């Protein structure tokens, strides 16, 4: 059997498709006689645009439309005209949507005419290989490009078998996608390691796949959806990805000079925190929350093999949260391995300074710690299991250990109040030397999140997000089953407080690049050099118990707890004197206050910063 595996736009250009790499290895292991071919459509789309636009549309434009505009559906809209055989389909609705929200759409409009000829070219290239089965992986805005190509393939060769899988096919989304698109023969819902080989066996035998858990298939003109399984794929059954065909496609591509390629690896699936306390807004794990992780030694062996084979040192892990055992059995191996790796990891925001130090020593240069807020009560509403003070400590320690930290400041949670934000907003100018969020964003309602599954949490009224009106030509009841994002009545803060929050975050981002707040030890004195944007430059000098107190506050303390520690260290001062001093240095912006807890803000060592977008 000839199996053709496809990833369409808008897969990131700098990354191989982990899904294709895994599926390739899965098919080869389960069915060694099958021929497996990959089609890296996102890479080919960037090539197509570059050539046919005369160089006007470049790979960076693909990022702007396919990644940066993910919550506006621009990438899907570019291909919806090809899907519906109407070059103007949805354009008026998109223009109205964009005008209401101030969304720039010029690049997407310029790309639109190239989508249909690109789909034709893809179909020609794929069919020339003579496939029996074409499998599509679809996540976020890959749905419409994949549907457009599947439709064209079936139009030209009706006997060809088309299969969809990926995050966009999880749960009810997969069945809705299947029943609304008759040219999609099968949809694999959930993990594919067991289901895809089982489907191929049925195709070989010509039998109905009634026993493949979660699979959607056509029984005549009726779309059947097999019951989904609660069984998850064991780590031992998750293969190491095969990226050889991606590498060959990249090496031959004129787009190569525009991108900095990275490897993608997977150490774990699911979320160990979400198993216990599912963050209320998060739907990313879909129906597979159960946490599973490969042993650290095996993960290191996979990375070592991929680095040697592809000669790339940037490694992105797709784990939704790091396995805490990796601090014992994986990261020390990376440190000892000798590779000058640049790792990218998602972590929980309450890591200790020693754990963050180990991340830095291992070559981890970029983390996503899921900070989300600096207010403890809002964090409680999210079920994050961390405090605002701890999140500020994490931001400070990222500076200390040269870790680039990506995070979003979220708001709009049912039950939040203005006074949850006002003390934080007032203190944001003092944090300007720490890494700012990407922005302040009102949460959207995500399928699979507790906010979605339990309307009593505050989002009882919901409808498919407005962006889908210019993406799909489907009735709302079908969209309600097929899409991931939903609109709902705004919750939480609004008005002046929301405006102040967004302005304060924008000011933080604008002032960050040239801001410093640095510790320096000078004999018995502790110096703090304040070079923060918006404040007069100053150097503060501390000695004795005051210097000791500022160092003790790096861990975050209440004043009574700080007094007990200083007394145990042999320092003598009245509690009232300590309280007065804490108030004074808080007034200087050297501390962050979270309720009754204070955290010191100065960092150690001069941070190295690149302009935003560099690298």
C-alpha positions in Angstrom: 0.0 0.0 0.0 1.2 3.5 -0.8 0.6 5.9 2.1 1.0 9.7 1.5 1.2 11.8 4.6 0.3 15.5 4.3 0.7 18.6 6.4 -0.8 21.7 4.9 -0.4 25.4 5.7 -0.1 26.8 8.2 2.4 24.5 9.9 5.4 26.6 11.2 8.0 26.9 8.5 10.9 26.5 10.8 9.7 23.2 12.3 9.4 19.6 10.9 5.9 18.1 11.5 6.1 15.9 14.5 2.8 14.4 13.5 4.2 13.3 10.1 7.4 12.2 11.6 5.6 10.0 14.1 3.1 8.6 11.6 5.9 7.8 9.1 7.6 5.7 11.8 4.4 4.2 13.0 3.4 2.9 9.5 6.9 1.7 8.8 7.0 -0.3 12.1 3.5 -1.7 11.8 3.6 -2.3 8.0 7.1 -2.6 6.7 6.0 -3.4 3.2 4.1 -0.1 2.8 5.6 2.8 0.9 5.4 6.1 2.9 5.8 9.5 1.3 5.5 12.9 2.9 4.2 16.2 1.5 5.2 19.3 3.4 2.6 21.6 2.1 3.4 24.5 4.4 7.0 24.6 3.0 5.7 24.3 -0.6 3.1 27.1 0.0 5.9 29.5 1.1 7.8 28.5 -2.1 4.8 29.0 -4.2 4.0 32.4 -2.9 7.7 33.5 -3.2 7.8 32.5 -6.8 4.4 33.5 -8.1 4.3 36.8 -6.3 7.6 37.8 -7.7 9.1 37.9 -4.2 6.5 40.2 -2.7 5.0 37.5 -0.4 7.8 36.1 1.7 8.0 33.4 4.5 7.6 36.1 7.1 4.2 36.9 5.7 3.2 33.3 6.2 3.9 33.7 9.9 1.9 36.9 10.1 -1.2 35.3 8.5 -0.8 31.7 9.8 0.4 32.2 13.3 -0.1 35.8 14.5 -3.7 35.9 13.2 -4.7 32.5 14.6 -7.6 34.0 16.6 -9.0 35.7 13.5 -9.0 32.8 11.1 -7.1 34.5 8.4 -5.1 31.5 7.4 -8.2 29.3 6.9 -10.0 32.1 5.1 -7.2 32.4 2.5 -8.1 28.8 1.4 -11.9 28.9 1.9 -12.4 30.3 -1.6 -10.5 27.2 -2.9 -12.7 24.9 -0.8 -15.9 26.5 -2.0 -14.9 27.1 -5.6 -15.6 30.8 -5.1 -12.7 33.3 -5.2 -14.8 35.9 -3.4 -16.3 33.6 -0.7 -16.4 35.2 2.7 -14.5 38.4 1.7 -17.3 40.8 2.6 -17.8 39.1 6.0 -14.0 39.2 6.6 -13.8 42.9 5.8 -16.6 43.7 8.2 -15.1 41.5 10.9 -11.7 43.2 10.4 -13.1 46.7 10.4 -14.9 46.1 13.7 -11.8 44.8 15.4 -9.0 46.7 13.7 -7.4 43.5 12.2 -5.0 44.1 9.3 -6.0 41.8 6.4 -4.0 43.2 3.5 -1.5 40.3 3.4 -4.3 37.7 3.6 -6.2 39.5 0.8 -3.0 39.4 -1.4 -2.5 35.7 -0.7 -6.1 34.6 -1.5 -5.7 34.5 -5.3 -2.8 32.1 -5.0 -4.7 29.5 -2.9 -6.7 27.7 -5.6 -3.8 27.3 -8.1 -1.6 26.1 -5.2 -4.2 23.4 -4.3 -4.2 22.3 -7.9 -0.4 22.1 -7.9 -0.5 20.1 -4.7 -3.0 17.6 -6.0 -1.0 17.1 -9.2 2.2 16.5 -7.2 0.6 14.0 -4.8 -1.4 12.1 -7.4 1.8 11.7 -9.5 3.1 9.4 -6.7 0.2 7.1 -7.1 -1.0 6.9 -3.5 -3.7 4.6 -2.2 -4.2 6.5 1.0 -3.6 10.2 1.7 -3.5 11.1 5.4 -3.8 14.7 6.6 -2.8 16.0 10.0 -4.7 19.2 11.0 -4.2 21.5 13.9 -5.5 25.1 14.4 -5.7 26.7 10.9 -4.8 23.7 8.8 -8.5 22.6 8.4 -9.6 24.5 5.4 -6.3 24.1 3.4 -6.5 20.4 4.1 -10.2 20.1 3.2 -9.6 22.0 0.0 -6.8 19.6 -1.1 -8.8 16.5 0.0 -11.7 17.7 -2.1 -9.6 18.2 -5.2 -7.9 14.8 -4.7 -11.2 13.0 -4.5 -12.6 15.0 -7.5 -9.7 13.8 -9.6 -9.4 10.3 -8.2 -12.6 9.2 -6.4 -11.2 5.8 -5.4 -8.4 7.4 -3.4 -8.9 7.0 0.4 -8.6 10.3 2.4 -8.0 10.2 6.2 -7.9 13.2 8.6 -6.4 13.3 12.1 -4.8 15.7 14.6 -6.0 18.1 17.3 -8.8 19.5 15.1 -10.3 16.1 14.9 -10.6 15.4 18.7 -14.0 14.5 20.1 -17.1 15.9 18.5 -15.0 18.1 16.2 -13.9 15.1 14.3 -17.4 13.7 13.7 -18.6 17.1 12.6 -15.7 17.5 10.2 -16.5 14.1 8.7 -20.2 14.3 8.3 -20.0 17.7 6.7 -17.4 16.8 4.1 -18.2 13.6 2.2 -14.8 13.7 0.4 -13.2 12.9 3.8 -13.4 9.1 4.0 -12.1 8.6 7.6 -11.3 10.7 10.6 -9.1 9.4 13.4 -10.2 11.0 16.6 -7.6 11.1 19.4 -4.1 9.5 19.3 -3.2 7.7 16.1 -0.5 5.2 17.2 -3.0 2.3 17.5 -5.9 3.6 15.3 -4.1 4.4 12.1 -2.4 1.0 11.5 -5.7 -0.7 12.5 -7.5 1.4 9.8 -4.9 0.5 7.2 -5.5 -3.2 8.0 -9.2 -2.8 7.3 -8.5 -1.0 4.1 -6.3 -3.8 3.0 -8.9 -6.4 3.9 -11.8 -4.3 2.5 -13.7 -4.6 5.8 -15.7 -2.0 7.7 -13.6 -0.5 10.6 -16.2 -1.0 13.2 -13.7 -2.0 15.9 -11.3 1.0 15.5 -12.0 3.2 18.6 -13.0 6.8 17.8 -12.8 6.4 14.1 -15.4 8.1 11.8 -16.2 6.3 8.6 -18.9 6.2 5.9 -21.6 3.4 6.0 -23.1 4.1 2.7 -24.2 7.7 3.0 -24.3 7.6 6.8 -21.4 9.0 8.8 -20.6 6.6 11.6 -18.5 7.6 14.7 -17.1 4.7 16.7 -17.1 5.1 20.4 -13.9 6.8 21.6 -11.6 4.9 23.9 -10.3 6.1 27.3 -7.1 4.1 26.6 -4.1 6.4 26.0 -1.0 5.5 24.2 1.8 4.2 26.4 5.1 6.1 26.2 6.8 2.9 25.0 4.6 2.9 22.0 5.3 6.5 21.0 8.2 6.3 18.4 11.0 8.6 17.8 10.0 10.7 14.7 11.5 10.3 11.3 12.4 13.7 9.7 14.5 12.5 6.8 12.0 13.5 4.1 11.4 16.9 5.8 15.2 17.4 5.7 15.4 16.6 2.0 12.5 18.9 1.2 14.1 21.7 3.2 17.5 21.2 1.7 16.0 21.6 -1.8 13.8 24.6 -0.9 14.6 28.2 -1.9 12.8 29.1 1.3 15.6 27.7 3.4 17.6 30.9 3.5 14.6 32.7 5.1 14.2 30.4 8.1 16.2 29.1 11.1 15.1 25.4 11.3 14.7 23.6 14.6 14.0 20.0 15.6 10.8 19.0 17.4 10.7 16.3 20.1 8.1 14.9 22.4 9.0 13.7 25.9 5.5 13.6 27.4 1.8 13.9 26.7 -1.0 15.2 28.8 -0.7 17.4 31.8 0.1 16.2 35.3 -1.2 19.4 36.8 -4.4 19.3 34.8 -5.1 15.7 36.0 -5.4 17.2 39.5 -6.5 20.8 38.9 -7.5 21.5 35.3 -6.8 25.2 34.6 -10.3 26.6 34.0 -9.5 28.3 30.7 -7.3 25.7 29.1 -8.6 23.2 26.4 -5.2 22.3 24.9 -5.0 18.7 26.0 -8.4 17.9 24.5 -9.6 14.4 25.5 -6.1 13.1 26.4 -5.3 14.8 29.7 -3.6 11.7 31.3 0.0 12.5 31.8 2.6 10.1 30.4 6.3 10.6 29.9 9.2 8.8 28.3 12.1 8.0 30.6 14.7 10.7 30.5 17.4 8.5 29.2 15.3 7.5 26.2 14.4 11.2 25.5 18.1 12.1 25.5 18.9 9.2 23.2 16.3 10.4 20.7 17.5 14.0 20.8 21.1 12.9 20.5 20.2 10.8 17.4 18.2 13.6 15.8 20.9 16.2 16.4 23.6 14.0 14.9 21.5 13.1 11.9 20.2 16.6 11.1 23.0 18.7 12.5 20.6 21.1 14.2 21.1 22.3 17.7 17.8 24.1 18.3 15.3 21.6 19.8 11.7 22.4 20.6 9.8 20.2 23.0 6.0 20.0 22.4 5.3 18.8 26.0 2.5 20.8 27.6 4.4 20.6 30.8 7.8 19.3 31.8 8.0 16.0 33.6 9.4 16.9 37.0 11.5 13.7 36.8 13.4 15.3 34.0 15.2 17.5 36.5 16.8 14.2 37.8 17.1 12.0 34.7 17.0 14.1 31.6 18.4 17.6 32.1 21.6 16.4 33.8 22.2 14.1 30.8 21.8 17.1 28.5 24.4 19.0 30.6 26.8 16.1 30.4 26.1 15.4 26.8 28.4 18.1 25.4 26.0 19.4 22.8 25.6 23.2 22.7 21.8 22.7 22.5 19.2 25.5 22.5 16.1 23.9 24.1 12.6 25.3 24.2 10.3 24.1 27.0 6.9 24.6 28.6 7.1 24.5 32.4 5.0 25.3 35.4 5.7 28.7 36.8 6.5 27.6 40.3 9.9 26.1 39.5 12.7 26.7 42.1 15.7 28.8 41.4 17.8 25.6 41.3 15.5 24.1 38.7 15.6 27.2 36.6 19.4 27.2 37.0 19.6 23.6 35.7 17.4 24.6 32.7 19.8 27.3 31.9 22.8 25.0 32.3 21.2 22.4 30.0 21.0 24.9 27.2 17.4 25.8 27.6 17.1 29.3 26.2 13.3 29.7 26.0 10.5 28.6 28.4 6.8 29.1 28.5 6.0 29.0 32.2 2.2 29.6 32.0 2.3 32.7 34.3 -1.0 34.2 33.0 -1.4 36.6 35.9 0.4 38.4 38.8 -2.6 38.6 41.0 -3.2 35.7 43.4 -7.0 35.8 43.6 -7.2 35.7 39.8 -4.7 32.8 39.7 -7.0 31.0 42.2 -10.0 31.6 39.8 -7.9 29.9 37.1 -6.9 27.0 39.4 -3.3 27.6 38.6 -1.9 26.5 42.0 0.5 29.4 42.2 0.6 32.9 43.7 1.4 36.3 42.1 4.5 36.6 44.2 5.8 33.3 43.0 5.2 34.3 39.4 7.2 37.5 39.9 10.0 35.4 41.4 9.9 33.2 38.3 10.3 36.3 36.0 13.2 37.5 38.1 14.9 34.1 38.1 14.5 33.9 34.3 16.7 37.1 34.1 19.2 35.6 36.6 19.6 32.4 34.4 19.4 34.0 30.9 16.1 32.3 30.1 13.8 33.9 27.6 10.3 33.7 29.0 7.1 33.9 26.9 3.8 34.5 28.6 0.5 36.1 28.3 -1.4 38.2 30.8 -5.0 36.9 30.8 -8.1 38.5 32.2 -11.9 38.2 31.9 -12.5 35.4 34.4 -15.9 35.0 36.0 -15.8 36.4 39.5 -12.7 38.6 39.1 -13.0 42.2 40.4 -11.4 45.5 39.7 -9.6 45.4 43.1 -7.9 42.1 41.9 -6.1 44.2 39.3 -5.6 47.7 40.6 -2.7 46.8 43.0 -1.0 44.9 40.3 -1.4 47.6 37.7 0.0 50.2 40.1 3.1 48.0 40.4 3.8 47.2 36.8 6.1 50.2 36.3 8.4 48.6 38.9 8.6 45.4 36.9 9.7 47.0 33.6 13.2 45.4 33.9 11.6 41.9 33.9 10.3 40.2 30.8 6.9 41.5 29.9 3.9 39.5 28.6 3.1 39.4 24.9 0.1 41.6 25.8 -3.0 41.7 28.0 -5.6 39.4 26.5 -9.2 38.7 27.3 -9.7 34.9 27.5 -11.6 33.1 24.8 -13.8 30.1 25.5 -12.0 26.9 24.4 -13.5 23.6 23.8 -12.5 20.9 26.4 -11.7 23.6 29.0 -13.6 23.5 32.4 -15.2 26.9 31.4 -16.7 25.1 28.3 -17.7 21.8 29.9 -19.2 23.4 33.0 -21.4 26.4 32.2 -22.0 27.0 35.9 -18.4 28.4 36.0 -19.8 31.5 34.3 -20.0 31.0 30.6 -23.5 29.7 30.1 -24.1 31.5 26.8 -21.8 30.6 24.0 -21.7 30.4 20.2 -18.9 29.6 17.7 -16.4 32.4 17.5 -17.4 35.1 15.0 -14.3 34.4 12.9 -15.7 31.1 11.7 -18.4 33.0 9.8 -15.8 34.0 7.2 -14.1 30.6 7.3 -16.9 27.9 6.9 -20.1 27.7 4.9 -21.9 25.7 7.5 -24.9 26.2 9.8 -24.2 27.3 13.3 -25.3 24.0 14.9 -22.7 22.1 12.9 -20.1 24.8 13.7 -20.9 24.3 17.3 -19.6 20.8 17.1 -16.7 21.4 14.7 -14.8 24.4 16.0 -12.5 25.0 19.0 -13.1 28.6 19.9 -16.3 30.2 21.1 -17.6 33.7 21.8 -19.5 34.3 25.0 -20.6 37.2 27.2 -17.6 39.1 28.6 -16.9 38.3 32.2 -14.7 39.9 34.8 -13.2 43.4 34.5 -14.0 45.9 31.8 -14.2 49.6 31.2 -11.5 51.8 32.9 -9.7 49.0 34.7 -9.4 46.9 31.5 -8.1 50.0 29.7 -5.6 50.7 32.4 -4.4 47.1 32.4 -3.8 47.1 28.6 -2.1 50.5 28.7 0.2 49.4 31.6 1.2 46.3 29.8 1.9 48.2 26.6 4.1 50.6 28.6 5.9 47.7 30.1 6.7 46.3 26.7 7.8 49.7 25.4 10.2 50.4 28.3 11.6 46.9 28.9 14.5 46.8 26.4 16.6 49.5 28.1 15.6 48.9 31.7 17.8 47.3 34.4 17.6 46.8 38.2 20.8 45.1 39.3 22.3 43.8 42.5 26.0 44.2 43.1 27.9 43.1 46.1 30.6 45.6 47.2 32.4 44.1 50.2 29.9 44.3 53.1 27.6 46.5 51.1 24.8 45.4 48.8 24.2 47.9 46.0 21.1 48.2 43.8 21.6 50.0 40.5 18.3 51.3 39.3 18.3 52.0 35.5 14.6 51.4 34.9 12.6 53.3 32.3 10.5 56.0 33.7 12.5 56.4 36.9 15.5 58.6 37.8 18.7 56.6 37.7 19.9 55.9 41.2 22.2 53.5 43.2 20.9 52.4 46.6 23.3 51.1 49.2 22.4 48.6 52.0 24.4 47.2 54.8 23.8 45.0 57.9 20.3 43.7 58.5 18.9 45.8 55.6 21.2 44.0 53.1 20.3 40.7 54.6 16.6 41.5 54.5 16.7 42.4 50.8 18.4 39.1 50.1 16.0 37.1 52.2 13.1 38.7 50.3 14.3 37.1 47.1 12.3 34.1 48.2 9.2 36.1 49.1 8.2 36.7 52.7 5.7 38.4 54.9 7.2 40.9 57.3 6.7 38.7 60.4 8.4 35.8 58.7 11.2 38.0 57.5 11.7 39.3 61.1 12.0 35.7 62.4 14.6 34.8 59.8 16.7 37.9 60.4 16.5 37.3 64.2 17.6 33.7 63.7 20.5 35.0 61.6 21.7 37.2 64.5 20.3 40.5 63.4 18.5 42.8 65.9 15.8 45.3 65.0 12.3 46.1 66.2 9.5 44.8 64.1 8.2 48.4 63.7 11.6 49.4 62.2 11.5 46.5 59.8 8.0 47.4 58.7 9.0 51.0 58.1 12.0 50.0 56.1 10.0 47.5 54.0 7.5 50.3 53.2 10.3 52.6 52.2 11.9 50.2 49.8 8.5 49.2 48.4 8.0 52.9 47.7 11.3 52.8 45.8 10.0 50.0 43.6 12.5 47.5 44.8 9.8 45.1 46.1 6.6 43.6 44.7 3.7 43.2 47.1 1.2 40.4 46.7 -1.2 40.7 49.6 1.1 40.6 52.7 4.0 38.9 50.9 6.9 41.0 49.6 9.4 39.9 46.9 12.6 41.6 46.0 12.9 42.7 42.4 16.6 43.3 41.6 18.4 40.7 39.4 22.0 39.5 39.3 24.2 40.2 36.3 23.6 42.2 33.2 21.0 40.6 31.0 21.7 40.1 27.3 18.7 41.3 25.2 18.0 41.2 21.5 15.5 43.5 19.9 12.1 42.0 19.6 11.9 39.7 16.6 15.7 39.3 16.3 17.0 35.8 15.8 
